[in-house]
Amino acid sequence: MAGIADFLDSLIGGFDLICYSFAIGSLFWGLFVLRPWLYQDGYPAVLLQKTIALLYKGGFWLAAAQLFKIILKIWLMTAVLERWPFPEFAGTTQFIGGIVRTILAVILAAYCYQYLSKNPYSKQHWITAGIVALPMIISGAWLIHGAGRFENKIILMSLTVIHQVAAAAWIGGVFQLVNLWLLRSSNQIQAELWPLLLKRFTTFGIASVAMILISGLPIAWQYIDTWNGLIGTGYGNLLLVKITLLTIALGFAWLNKNAVLEFRFSGNNHALNNRVPYYIEAETFVLVTLLFTAASLASQPPAIDIPTLTASWQEVLNTFTPQMPITSSPSHTALIAGEAGRVAIVGQVPSLAATEWSNYNHNIAGIFLTVMSFFAMLSYVQKSGFEPFKYWPLGFVLLGIFLFFRSDAETWPLGPIGFWDSTFNNGEVLQHRIATLLVFVLGIMELSARITKNPDSKLPFVFPLLAAFGGLMLLTHSHVGFQPKSAFLIQVGHTTMGIFSLILACGRWLELKLDKPGKDIAGFISVAALFQIGIILMFYREPLY
């Protein structure tokens, strides 16, 4: 069961940040965007009820997530140490800080549920909620990298708290925009509130992003220090992923801002009502992934602490160097023969057979994806409507079958380790199994969606949701048992594919939602991203050390 705990531990951090964004973002949305005490006759009660409900539900879920994180740590330590970790763990900053934050989150949620929800137009109750939230916000300073530093400790803790609050204010505000559009589309609020609150949030969002950058730059400099640390470590790599995701999200925000300006100056609300809501939905995909990436970043050692384990830029570049795919695999017998040395705790010996087996798996998977995405791109540019092109998702089904047998050959059905034993006791194997199932189901669902062509079917939306989850898995994927440098050289490929998986998901989502020509452009970008994933996999090589 330690494998499940390890897998959940890689995901719960992102869920924790989502809940934090719901709570703090909703609070800031009410205080600085809605300001209901000034518009008591302008806001329907349902708008404030939904806003406050997201606030206190976010608070309660944040408390639950924080408590669950502590339980997972206890579970993992018990499995690793083979004994109960108390009383030692009870005296750690992580345990004490986690319990304190859990209690403070419950207090904030309870106040908003008991008082603010019953007095939604009261300025006093909104300000009081902000005061109640302040200790909970500050308590997060003891749960971050800065709390364990010897130099500039207070500054780093303070900057990180500001960084988290600014991110939560922006991302939580985007969540509120989704909620606002749902109310608008169901005619529960006045139509004029949609452009009005979009315009207000644009200014608020710019201020939040500015604060994210102002607080984030000195933190990055303190933890990375060199360009090589940015390029050649897991911490630096995930920071670059965060920057990339932030750039994509800001691209959607720019499109939204242009639509608001177009409506303001010309009165044309077509883009405002027929494109902006779906840009915001795609932006939400990006921001949720960004939060999980930020949680993964928090689990990485800062680059400044591992100068001797940093990869050079030449080694990183070599990871993406084009080379002939490997189309022959070592025997299963050779693979098993080298497993004992490869996984040894002391005197670990890299297994050439295991490396070649993995390279073969990745390269063949890359050939699958490259070929199928090539036909997918042809289906967008081929005006003749050649029928066989629409069956390209069948490649996912075949790939899923291939991965089922090949992804973890030391386990069932090829290896001696049982299916359930390997799945529940190895976090890496569990993630591989989930990814294999994901690929297979994704192919079945998308193939069915493209063949049936039912305009009322929700089946097509399964593909972008699963693709987004797949990208999230790649960005939180961990390879246990590797040395940090070799683990990073594997990670850098996975994180790059994770970004393209997210682009794939956003493109397909917008293809299903937008009108022409945007839908065709988004669809082509989606399968082009899949093509890039295939290229990366075709050239994949694991380090030999």
C-alpha positions as CSV (number, residue, x, y, z in Angstrom):
1,M,0.0,0.0,0.0
2,A,3.0,2.3,0.2
3,G,2.8,2.7,-3.6
4,I,-0.7,4.3,-3.2
5,A,0.5,6.5,-0.5
6,D,3.5,7.7,-2.6
7,F,1.2,8.4,-5.6
8,L,-1.4,10.2,-3.5
9,D,1.4,12.3,-1.8
10,S,2.4,13.5,-5.3
11,L,-1.1,14.7,-6.0
12,I,-2.4,16.0,-2.6
13,G,-0.1,19.0,-2.7
14,G,-1.8,20.2,-5.9
15,F,-5.2,19.6,-4.5
16,D,-4.2,21.6,-1.4
17,L,-3.2,24.6,-3.5
18,I,-6.5,24.4,-5.5
19,C,-8.5,24.5,-2.2
20,Y,-6.3,27.4,-1.0
21,S,-7.0,29.3,-4.2
22,F,-10.8,28.7,-3.9
23,A,-10.7,30.1,-0.3
24,I,-8.4,33.0,-0.7
25,G,-9.3,33.8,-4.3
26,S,-13.0,33.9,-3.4
27,L,-12.3,36.2,-0.4
28,F,-10.3,38.6,-2.6
29,W,-12.9,38.4,-5.3
30,G,-15.5,39.6,-2.8
31,L,-13.3,42.2,-1.2
32,F,-11.8,43.8,-4.4
33,V,-13.9,42.8,-7.4
34,L,-17.5,42.4,-6.2
35,R,-17.5,44.9,-3.2
36,P,-21.1,44.0,-2.5
37,W,-21.6,46.7,0.2
38,L,-21.5,49.3,-2.6
39,Y,-24.0,47.5,-5.0
40,Q,-26.7,46.1,-2.7
41,D,-29.3,46.6,-5.4
42,G,-27.1,45.5,-8.3
43,Y,-26.1,42.0,-7.3
44,P,-28.7,39.2,-7.1
45,A,-28.4,37.1,-3.9
46,V,-27.5,34.0,-5.9
47,L,-24.3,35.5,-7.0
48,L,-23.1,36.2,-3.5
49,Q,-24.3,32.9,-2.2
50,K,-22.3,31.1,-4.9
51,T,-19.2,33.2,-4.2
52,I,-19.3,32.7,-0.5
53,A,-20.1,29.0,-0.9
54,L,-16.9,28.6,-2.9
55,L,-15.1,30.4,-0.1
56,Y,-16.1,28.3,2.8
57,K,-16.1,25.0,0.9
58,G,-12.6,25.8,-0.2
59,G,-11.7,26.4,3.4
60,F,-13.2,23.2,4.6
61,W,-11.6,21.2,1.8
62,L,-8.3,22.9,2.5
63,A,-8.4,21.7,6.1
64,A,-9.2,18.2,5.0
65,A,-6.4,18.2,2.4
66,Q,-3.9,19.5,5.0
67,L,-4.9,16.8,7.5
68,F,-4.8,14.2,4.8
69,K,-1.2,15.3,3.9
70,I,-0.2,14.7,7.5
71,I,-1.8,11.2,7.5
72,L,0.0,10.4,4.2
73,K,3.3,11.4,5.7
74,I,2.7,9.1,8.7
75,W,1.7,6.3,6.4
76,L,4.8,6.7,4.2
77,M,7.2,7.0,7.2
78,T,5.6,3.9,8.9
79,A,6.1,1.9,5.6
80,V,9.7,3.1,5.2
81,L,10.9,3.0,8.9
82,E,8.7,-0.1,9.6
83,R,7.7,1.5,12.9
84,W,5.3,4.2,14.2
85,P,7.0,7.6,13.6
86,F,5.7,9.1,16.9
87,P,6.6,10.9,19.1
88,E,9.5,12.2,17.0
89,F,7.2,13.3,14.1
90,A,5.0,15.2,16.5
91,G,7.8,17.6,17.3
92,T,8.6,18.6,13.7
93,T,7.7,21.9,12.1
94,Q,5.8,20.1,9.3
95,F,3.5,18.3,11.8
96,I,2.9,21.3,14.0
97,G,2.5,23.7,11.1
98,G,0.1,21.4,9.3
99,I,-2.1,20.9,12.4
100,V,-2.2,24.7,13.0
101,R,-3.1,25.4,9.4
102,T,-5.8,22.8,9.5
103,I,-7.4,24.4,12.6
104,L,-7.1,27.9,11.2
105,A,-8.7,26.9,7.8
106,V,-11.6,25.4,9.7
107,I,-12.1,28.6,11.7
108,L,-12.1,30.7,8.5
109,A,-14.5,28.3,6.7
110,A,-16.8,28.2,9.8
111,Y,-16.9,32.0,10.1
112,C,-17.8,32.4,6.4
113,Y,-20.4,29.7,6.6
114,Q,-22.0,30.9,9.9
115,Y,-21.8,34.7,9.5
116,L,-20.7,35.9,6.1
117,S,-23.1,33.7,4.2
118,K,-26.0,35.3,6.2
119,N,-24.7,38.8,5.8
120,P,-23.3,38.8,2.2
121,Y,-23.7,42.6,1.7
122,S,-22.0,43.6,5.0
123,K,-18.6,45.3,4.6
124,Q,-17.8,44.6,8.2
125,H,-18.3,40.8,7.8
126,W,-16.2,40.8,4.6
127,I,-13.3,42.6,6.4
128,T,-13.6,40.4,9.4
129,A,-13.4,37.4,7.1
130,G,-10.1,38.9,5.8
131,I,-8.8,39.3,9.3
132,V,-9.7,35.7,10.2
133,A,-8.0,34.5,7.1
134,L,-4.7,36.3,7.9
135,P,-3.4,33.8,10.5
136,M,-4.2,30.9,8.2
137,I,-2.3,32.7,5.3
138,I,0.7,33.4,7.6
139,S,0.8,29.8,8.9
140,G,1.7,28.6,5.5
141,A,5.2,30.2,5.9
142,W,6.2,27.2,8.1
143,L,5.3,24.6,5.4
144,I,7.6,25.8,2.6
145,H,11.3,25.6,1.6
146,G,12.1,28.9,3.3
147,A,11.3,27.5,6.7
148,G,14.3,25.1,6.5
149,R,16.9,27.7,5.3
150,F,19.7,29.1,7.4
151,E,20.1,32.3,5.4
152,N,17.5,34.9,4.6
153,K,14.9,32.7,6.3
154,I,12.4,35.4,7.3
155,I,12.6,37.1,3.9
156,L,12.1,33.9,2.0
157,M,9.2,32.8,4.1
158,S,7.5,36.2,3.7
159,L,8.1,36.4,0.0
160,T,6.7,32.9,-0.5
161,V,3.6,33.7,1.4
162,I,3.0,36.8,-0.7
163,H,3.7,34.7,-3.8
164,Q,1.1,32.1,-2.8
165,V,-1.5,34.8,-1.9
166,A,-1.0,36.6,-5.2
167,A,-1.3,33.3,-7.1
168,A,-4.4,32.3,-5.1
169,A,-6.0,35.7,-5.7
170,W,-5.6,35.4,-9.5
171,I,-6.3,31.7,-9.9
172,G,-9.2,31.8,-7.5
173,G,-10.6,34.8,-9.4
174,V,-10.5,32.8,-12.6
175,F,-12.5,30.0,-10.8
176,Q,-15.0,32.7,-9.9
177,L,-15.2,33.8,-13.5
178,V,-16.2,30.2,-14.5
179,N,-18.8,30.3,-11.8
180,L,-20.0,33.8,-13.0
181,W,-20.4,32.5,-16.6
182,L,-22.4,29.4,-15.4
183,L,-24.8,31.8,-13.6
184,R,-24.9,34.1,-16.7
185,S,-25.6,31.3,-19.1
186,S,-28.4,29.9,-16.9
187,N,-29.9,33.4,-16.7
188,Q,-29.6,33.5,-12.9
189,I,-27.9,36.9,-13.0
190,Q,-28.2,40.0,-15.2
191,A,-26.4,39.9,-18.6
192,E,-24.6,43.2,-17.9
193,L,-22.8,41.8,-14.9
194,W,-20.7,39.5,-17.2
195,P,-18.7,42.3,-19.0
196,L,-18.7,44.5,-15.9
197,L,-17.0,42.0,-13.6
198,L,-14.7,40.8,-16.4
199,K,-13.5,44.4,-16.7
200,R,-13.0,44.7,-13.0
201,F,-11.1,41.4,-12.8
202,T,-8.8,42.4,-15.6
203,T,-7.3,45.2,-13.5
204,F,-7.3,43.0,-10.4
205,G,-5.6,40.2,-12.4
206,I,-2.9,42.4,-13.7
207,A,-2.1,43.5,-10.2
208,S,-2.0,39.9,-9.0
209,V,0.3,38.7,-11.7
210,A,2.6,41.7,-11.1
211,M,2.8,40.6,-7.5
212,I,3.5,37.0,-8.5
213,L,6.5,38.2,-10.5
214,I,7.8,40.7,-8.0
215,S,7.8,38.1,-5.2
216,G,8.8,35.1,-7.3
217,L,12.0,36.6,-8.9
218,P,14.0,37.0,-5.7
219,I,12.9,33.5,-4.5
220,A,14.0,31.9,-7.7
221,W,17.4,33.7,-7.5
222,Q,17.9,32.6,-4.0
223,Y,17.1,28.9,-4.7
224,I,18.8,28.6,-8.1
225,D,21.6,31.2,-8.2
226,T,23.1,30.1,-11.6
227,W,21.9,29.5,-15.2
228,N,23.1,26.0,-15.0
229,G,20.9,25.4,-11.9
230,L,17.9,26.6,-13.9
231,I,18.6,24.3,-16.8
232,G,20.2,21.3,-15.2
233,T,18.1,20.5,-12.0
234,G,14.7,19.2,-11.3
235,Y,13.9,22.4,-9.4
236,G,15.0,24.6,-12.2
237,N,13.1,22.5,-14.8
238,L,9.8,22.7,-12.9
239,L,10.3,26.4,-12.5
240,L,10.6,26.7,-16.3
241,V,7.5,24.6,-16.6
242,K,5.7,27.1,-14.3
243,I,6.9,30.0,-16.4
244,T,5.7,28.3,-19.6
245,L,2.3,27.6,-18.1
246,L,2.0,31.1,-16.7
247,T,2.8,32.4,-20.2
248,I,0.1,30.3,-21.8
249,A,-2.4,31.4,-19.1
250,L,-1.5,35.0,-19.8
251,G,-2.1,34.4,-23.5
252,F,-5.7,33.4,-22.7
253,A,-6.0,36.4,-20.4
254,W,-4.8,38.7,-23.2
255,L,-7.5,37.3,-25.5
256,N,-10.1,37.9,-22.8
257,K,-8.9,41.5,-22.3
258,N,-9.1,42.2,-26.0
259,A,-12.7,40.9,-26.1
260,V,-13.6,43.2,-23.2
261,L,-12.0,46.2,-24.9
262,E,-13.8,45.4,-28.2
263,F,-17.2,45.3,-26.4
264,R,-16.4,48.5,-24.6
265,F,-15.5,50.5,-27.7
266,S,-17.7,48.9,-30.3
267,G,-20.5,47.3,-28.4
268,N,-19.8,44.0,-30.2
269,N,-20.4,41.2,-27.7
270,H,-19.9,38.2,-29.9
271,A,-16.4,37.4,-28.7
272,L,-17.4,38.3,-25.1
273,N,-20.2,35.7,-25.1
274,N,-19.0,33.1,-27.6
275,R,-15.3,32.9,-27.0
276,V,-14.2,34.4,-23.7
277,P,-16.1,31.8,-21.6
278,Y,-14.2,29.0,-23.3
279,Y,-10.9,30.7,-23.2
280,I,-11.5,31.0,-19.4
281,E,-12.3,27.3,-19.2
282,A,-9.0,26.4,-21.1
283,E,-7.2,28.9,-18.9
284,T,-8.5,27.0,-15.9
285,F,-7.0,23.8,-17.2
286,V,-3.7,25.6,-17.4
287,L,-3.9,27.1,-14.0
288,V,-4.9,23.9,-12.3
289,T,-1.9,22.2,-13.9
290,L,0.3,25.1,-12.8
291,L,-0.8,24.5,-9.2
292,F,0.1,20.8,-9.3
293,T,3.5,21.8,-10.9
294,A,4.0,24.2,-8.0
295,A,3.3,21.4,-5.5
296,S,5.8,19.2,-7.3
297,L,8.4,22.0,-7.2
298,A,8.0,22.2,-3.4
299,S,9.1,18.6,-3.2
300,Q,12.4,19.2,-5.1
301,P,15.6,20.2,-3.5
302,P,16.6,23.8,-4.4
303,A,19.2,23.9,-7.2
304,I,21.6,25.8,-5.0
305,D,21.8,22.9,-2.6
306,I,22.9,20.3,-5.2
307,P,25.7,21.9,-7.2
308,T,27.5,18.6,-7.7
309,L,24.4,16.8,-9.0
310,T,23.5,19.4,-11.6
311,A,23.4,18.3,-15.2
312,S,25.2,20.4,-17.8
313,W,23.3,22.1,-20.6
314,Q,25.0,19.7,-23.0
315,E,23.5,16.7,-21.1
316,V,20.1,18.3,-21.1
317,L,20.3,19.1,-24.8
318,N,21.4,15.5,-25.6
319,T,18.1,14.3,-24.1
320,F,16.3,15.9,-27.1
321,T,18.9,15.1,-29.7
322,P,17.4,13.4,-32.8
323,Q,18.6,9.9,-33.2
324,M,17.3,6.7,-34.8
325,P,14.6,5.0,-32.7
326,I,15.5,1.7,-31.1
327,T,13.4,-1.0,-32.7
328,S,14.9,-4.1,-31.1
329,S,14.5,-5.0,-27.4
330,P,16.7,-7.0,-25.1
331,S,15.3,-10.3,-23.9
332,H,13.1,-10.5,-20.9
333,T,15.6,-12.9,-19.3
334,A,18.4,-10.3,-19.6
335,L,16.2,-7.6,-18.1
336,I,15.3,-9.7,-15.0
337,A,18.9,-10.8,-14.6
338,G,20.0,-7.1,-14.0
339,E,17.1,-6.1,-11.7
340,A,18.7,-7.0,-8.4
341,G,21.7,-4.8,-9.0
342,R,19.6,-1.9,-10.5
343,V,17.3,-1.6,-7.4
344,A,19.9,-2.4,-4.7
345,I,20.0,0.1,-1.9
346,V,23.7,-0.2,-1.5
347,G,26.1,-0.7,-4.4
348,Q,23.5,0.0,-7.0
349,V,24.6,-1.1,-10.5
350,P,22.9,0.4,-13.5
351,S,21.3,-2.3,-15.8
352,L,22.1,-1.9,-19.5
353,A,19.2,-4.2,-20.3
354,A,16.7,-2.2,-18.3
355,T,17.9,1.0,-19.9
356,E,17.5,-0.5,-23.4
357,W,14.2,-2.0,-22.5
358,S,12.9,1.4,-21.4
359,N,14.3,3.2,-24.5
360,Y,12.6,0.6,-26.8
361,N,9.3,1.1,-25.0
362,H,9.5,4.9,-25.3
363,N,10.7,4.9,-28.9
364,I,8.0,2.5,-30.1
365,A,5.3,4.5,-28.3
366,G,6.8,7.6,-30.1
367,I,6.3,5.9,-33.4
368,F,2.7,5.1,-32.6
369,L,2.0,8.7,-31.6
370,T,3.9,10.3,-34.5
371,V,2.1,8.2,-37.1
372,M,-1.4,8.6,-35.7
373,S,-1.0,12.3,-35.1
374,F,0.3,12.7,-38.7
375,F,-2.9,11.2,-40.0
376,A,-4.8,13.4,-37.5
377,M,-3.2,16.5,-38.9
378,L,-4.1,15.3,-42.4
379,S,-7.7,15.0,-41.4
380,Y,-7.7,18.8,-40.6
381,V,-5.9,19.9,-43.8
382,Q,-7.4,17.3,-46.2
383,K,-10.5,18.9,-47.6
384,S,-11.6,15.7,-49.4
385,G,-12.8,14.2,-46.1
386,F,-10.9,10.9,-46.7
387,E,-12.8,8.6,-44.3
388,P,-9.9,6.4,-42.9
389,F,-8.2,9.6,-41.4
390,K,-11.0,9.8,-38.8
391,Y,-10.0,6.5,-37.2
392,W,-6.6,7.8,-36.0
393,P,-7.6,7.5,-32.3
394,L,-7.4,3.7,-32.8
395,G,-3.6,4.2,-32.3
396,F,-4.2,5.0,-28.7
397,V,-6.0,1.6,-28.2
398,L,-3.1,-0.3,-29.8
399,L,-0.5,1.8,-27.8
400,G,-2.4,1.0,-24.5
401,I,-2.2,-2.8,-25.3
402,F,1.5,-2.5,-26.0
403,L,2.2,-0.6,-22.8
404,F,0.2,-3.0,-20.7
405,F,2.7,-5.8,-21.5
406,R,5.9,-3.7,-21.8
407,S,5.8,-0.8,-19.3
408,D,6.9,-2.7,-16.1
409,A,8.3,-6.0,-17.3
410,E,9.5,-7.1,-13.9
411,T,5.8,-7.3,-12.9
412,W,2.9,-9.4,-14.1
413,P,2.1,-10.4,-16.8
414,L,5.8,-10.9,-17.9
415,G,7.6,-10.7,-14.6
416,P,7.6,-12.5,-11.3
417,I,6.1,-9.7,-9.1
418,G,2.3,-10.0,-8.8
419,F,0.0,-7.4,-10.3
420,W,-1.6,-6.2,-7.1
421,D,1.7,-6.4,-5.1
422,S,3.5,-4.3,-7.6
423,T,0.6,-1.8,-8.1
424,F,0.0,-1.1,-4.5
425,N,3.6,-1.1,-3.2
426,N,5.4,0.9,-5.9
427,G,4.4,4.4,-6.7
428,E,6.1,4.4,-10.1
429,V,4.4,1.2,-11.2
430,L,1.1,2.6,-10.1
431,Q,1.5,5.7,-12.1
432,H,2.5,3.6,-15.2
433,R,-0.6,1.4,-14.8
434,I,-2.8,4.5,-14.5
435,A,-1.2,6.0,-17.6
436,T,-1.6,2.7,-19.6
437,L,-5.3,2.6,-18.7
438,L,-5.6,6.3,-19.5
439,V,-4.2,5.8,-23.0
440,F,-6.5,2.8,-23.7
441,V,-9.7,4.5,-22.5
442,L,-8.7,7.8,-24.2
443,G,-8.5,5.9,-27.5
444,I,-11.9,4.1,-27.1
445,M,-13.7,7.3,-26.1
446,E,-12.2,9.6,-28.8
447,L,-12.7,7.0,-31.5
448,S,-16.4,6.6,-30.5
449,A,-16.8,10.4,-30.3
450,R,-15.4,11.0,-33.8
451,I,-17.4,8.2,-35.4
452,T,-20.9,8.9,-33.9
453,K,-20.9,12.7,-34.5
454,N,-23.8,13.2,-32.1
455,P,-24.0,17.0,-31.5
456,D,-25.6,16.5,-28.1
457,S,-23.1,13.9,-26.9
458,K,-20.8,14.8,-24.0
459,L,-18.4,11.9,-25.0
460,P,-16.0,14.2,-27.0
461,F,-15.2,16.1,-23.8
462,V,-13.7,13.0,-22.2
463,F,-10.6,13.3,-24.5
464,P,-9.5,16.7,-23.3
465,L,-10.2,15.9,-19.7
466,L,-8.2,12.7,-19.9
467,A,-5.4,14.4,-21.8
468,A,-5.2,17.2,-19.2
469,F,-5.0,14.5,-16.5
470,G,-2.3,12.7,-18.4
471,G,-0.3,16.0,-18.6
472,L,-0.7,16.4,-14.9
473,M,0.5,12.9,-14.3
474,L,3.6,13.6,-16.4
475,L,4.4,16.7,-14.4
476,T,4.0,14.9,-11.1
477,H,5.7,11.7,-12.3
478,S,8.5,10.4,-10.1
479,H,11.1,7.7,-10.7
480,V,12.1,6.2,-7.4
481,G,15.5,4.5,-7.0
482,F,17.4,6.8,-9.4
483,Q,20.2,9.2,-8.5
484,P,19.1,12.8,-8.6
485,K,21.0,13.7,-11.7
486,S,19.8,10.8,-13.8
487,A,16.3,11.3,-12.4
488,F,16.3,14.8,-13.6
489,L,17.4,13.8,-17.2
490,I,14.4,11.5,-17.3
491,Q,12.2,14.1,-15.7
492,V,13.0,16.8,-18.2
493,G,11.5,14.7,-21.0
494,H,8.4,13.9,-19.0
495,T,7.7,17.5,-18.1
496,T,8.1,18.7,-21.7
497,M,5.6,16.1,-22.8
498,G,3.4,17.2,-19.9
499,I,3.3,20.7,-21.4
500,F,2.4,19.4,-24.8
501,S,-0.3,17.2,-23.3
502,L,-1.9,20.2,-21.7
503,I,-1.8,22.1,-25.1
504,L,-3.4,19.0,-26.6
505,A,-6.2,19.1,-24.0
506,C,-6.8,22.9,-24.4
507,G,-6.8,22.7,-28.1
508,R,-9.3,19.8,-28.3
509,W,-11.5,21.6,-25.7
510,L,-11.5,24.8,-27.7
511,E,-12.2,22.9,-30.9
512,L,-15.3,21.5,-29.3
513,K,-16.4,24.9,-27.9
514,L,-15.4,27.6,-30.4
515,D,-17.0,28.7,-33.7
516,K,-15.0,28.9,-36.9
517,P,-12.2,29.6,-37.7
518,G,-11.1,29.3,-34.1
519,K,-12.2,25.7,-33.7
520,D,-10.3,24.5,-36.7
521,I,-7.1,26.3,-35.6
522,A,-7.5,24.9,-32.1
523,G,-8.0,21.4,-33.4
524,F,-4.9,21.4,-35.6
525,I,-2.8,22.8,-32.7
526,S,-4.1,20.0,-30.5
527,V,-3.0,17.1,-32.8
528,A,0.3,19.0,-33.6
529,A,1.0,18.9,-29.9
530,L,0.4,15.2,-29.9
531,F,2.9,15.0,-32.8
532,Q,5.5,16.8,-30.7
533,I,5.0,14.3,-27.9
534,G,5.6,11.5,-30.4
535,I,8.8,13.1,-31.6
536,I,10.1,13.4,-28.0
537,L,9.3,9.8,-27.3
538,M,11.0,8.6,-30.6
539,F,14.3,10.3,-29.6
540,Y,14.0,9.3,-25.9
541,R,17.2,7.9,-24.3
542,E,17.7,7.2,-20.6
543,P,21.1,8.1,-19.1
544,L,23.5,5.2,-18.5
545,Y,24.5,6.3,-15.0
